[in-house]
Amino acid sequence: MIAAEALIQLIQQYGVLAVIFGVVIEEIVVPIPSPVVPMAAGFIVVQATSLPQALLEIIFLVVIPASLASVVSSYFVYGIAYFGGKPVLERYGYYLDVSWEEARELEEKFASGKQHYYVALFRAIPVVPLSLVSGSAGLFRMDWKKYGLWTLIGMVPRTFFLALAGWYLKDGFVTVASYIDNLSTLILLATGGLVGAYLFYRKYGNIYRKLLFSDRI
């Protein structure tokens, strides 16, 4: 949490500019728990004492700048996956027993015409890792304009909820942010594990079944 503590100090000194900087860093490098930026902004930047006034400050001082910064910076991961996904699969997909064409067919089967809804939905859920959403959208080559629009649609409620929680929890937000980040990490690891298990099954499942049935003959 050292990076998170440093970011909190920056927000205390530089306010909205530090919030924008933190969002960009989190999107590109991910050295800090993702809920820390909007929650810290809600606690530090929003100075209102009443809920109606707090909501206005959250929208204009946190949600709008942070959401826009998140959209712009998310194109870094999106671009890497967009331009690098196909060459990587074409070159190394053989070892994973998955080709670029199969990846596209899988995407078309489960998400054709609905990618933008998934981007907005998963971006809006605070525990879903942002890089996972950006990378997936880039890998399946979602239209960049549509990606940006629906990323913004998803980031608005996510940022608003976390900023409001930070304002309400005051200095107790760090503990809650840590819990959310731990859950986010578990989701990322679980997703990676499921993908790995699927690829392993594809590559070695037939061999295992042949061995299993040959023992019964």
LINMOJO-V103448 format. One record per pair of residues at least 6 apart in sequence whose ideal C-beta (glycine too) atoms are under 6 Angstrom apart, sorted by the first residue. I is the first residue (numbers start at 0). GAP is how many residues later the second one is. D is the distance in Angstrom with one decimal. If there is no record, write none. Layout:
i:I gap:GAP d:D
i:I gap:GAP d:D
This chain:
i:2 gap:28 d:4.7
i:2 gap:29 d:4.5
i:3 gap:28 d:4.9
i:3 gap:29 d:5.8
i:3 gap:32 d:4.6
i:6 gap:15 d:4.9
i:6 gap:25 d:5.9
i:7 gap:32 d:5.0
i:9 gap:8 d:4.0
i:10 gap:7 d:4.3
i:10 gap:29 d:5.2
i:10 gap:33 d:5.0
i:11 gap:32 d:5.6
i:14 gap:30 d:5.4
i:15 gap:45 d:5.8
i:15 gap:49 d:5.6
i:18 gap:22 d:4.6
i:18 gap:47 d:5.5
i:19 gap:45 d:5.4
i:19 gap:49 d:4.4
i:21 gap:15 d:4.0
i:22 gap:14 d:5.4
i:22 gap:43 d:5.0
i:22 gap:46 d:4.3
i:22 gap:47 d:5.0
i:23 gap:45 d:5.6
i:23 gap:49 d:4.2
i:25 gap:6 d:5.7
i:25 gap:8 d:5.4
i:25 gap:11 d:5.9
i:26 gap:43 d:5.9
i:26 gap:46 d:3.9
i:26 gap:47 d:5.2
i:27 gap:45 d:5.7
i:27 gap:48 d:4.9
i:29 gap:101 d:6.0
i:32 gap:144 d:5.4
i:32 gap:148 d:3.3
i:34 gap:127 d:5.3
i:34 gap:142 d:4.2
i:34 gap:145 d:4.5
i:35 gap:141 d:4.9
i:37 gap:28 d:5.8
i:37 gap:121 d:4.8
i:37 gap:124 d:3.9
i:37 gap:125 d:4.6
i:38 gap:123 d:5.0
i:38 gap:126 d:5.9
i:38 gap:127 d:3.4
i:38 gap:134 d:4.3
i:38 gap:138 d:5.1
i:40 gap:21 d:4.5
i:40 gap:122 d:5.6
i:41 gap:121 d:3.6
i:41 gap:124 d:3.0
i:41 gap:125 d:4.0
i:42 gap:123 d:4.3
i:42 gap:127 d:6.0
i:42 gap:130 d:5.4
i:44 gap:16 d:5.1
i:45 gap:8 d:5.6
i:45 gap:11 d:4.5
i:45 gap:12 d:5.6
i:45 gap:121 d:4.9
i:47 gap:6 d:4.0
i:47 gap:9 d:5.1
i:53 gap:113 d:5.4
i:57 gap:105 d:4.7
i:57 gap:106 d:5.9
i:61 gap:101 d:4.3
i:62 gap:93 d:5.9
i:62 gap:96 d:4.9
i:62 gap:97 d:5.0
i:65 gap:93 d:5.0
i:66 gap:85 d:5.8
i:66 gap:88 d:4.1
i:66 gap:89 d:5.3
i:66 gap:92 d:5.2
i:69 gap:85 d:4.9
i:70 gap:77 d:5.4
i:70 gap:80 d:5.0
i:70 gap:81 d:5.0
i:73 gap:60 d:4.5
i:73 gap:77 d:5.9
i:76 gap:54 d:5.2
i:76 gap:57 d:4.1
i:76 gap:58 d:5.3
i:77 gap:56 d:4.6
i:77 gap:59 d:5.8
i:77 gap:60 d:3.9
i:80 gap:54 d:4.4
i:80 gap:57 d:3.1
i:80 gap:58 d:4.3
i:81 gap:56 d:3.9
i:81 gap:59 d:5.8
i:84 gap:54 d:4.1
i:85 gap:14 d:5.2
i:88 gap:11 d:4.4
i:89 gap:10 d:5.4
i:92 gap:6 d:5.0
i:95 gap:103 d:5.0
i:96 gap:105 d:4.9
i:96 gap:106 d:4.0
i:106 gap:33 d:4.3
i:114 gap:27 d:4.9
i:115 gap:30 d:5.3
i:115 gap:34 d:4.1
i:118 gap:14 d:6.0
i:118 gap:18 d:5.5
i:118 gap:31 d:4.6
i:118 gap:32 d:5.9
i:119 gap:30 d:4.4
i:119 gap:33 d:4.6
i:119 gap:34 d:3.9
i:121 gap:6 d:4.6
i:121 gap:11 d:4.8
i:122 gap:10 d:5.5
i:122 gap:28 d:5.8
i:122 gap:31 d:2.7
i:122 gap:32 d:5.5
i:123 gap:30 d:4.4
i:123 gap:33 d:4.7
i:123 gap:34 d:5.0
i:125 gap:32 d:5.7
i:125 gap:36 d:5.9
i:125 gap:54 d:5.7
i:126 gap:53 d:5.8
i:126 gap:56 d:4.6
i:126 gap:57 d:4.9
i:128 gap:55 d:5.2
i:128 gap:59 d:4.6
i:136 gap:10 d:5.2
i:165 gap:7 d:4.4
i:168 gap:7 d:6.0
